[in-house]
């Protein structure tokens, strides 16, 4: 997929665990894990907004488009 998710990097930079993020934004730890691994087809804007607020970052810090990186 040409979209790379850097949620694991931002969590490490903010010294936050997946469990803390899931509790803070109100989604399951399993869904955070799926987001971290990039195994999702999409993300709701309100979820992305909550993640950005919790990690004090921008969507571009979490998502990267890499052209030609097709599955």
Order of alpha helices (4+ residues) and beta strands (2+ residues): beta-alpha-alpha-alpha-alpha-alpha-beta
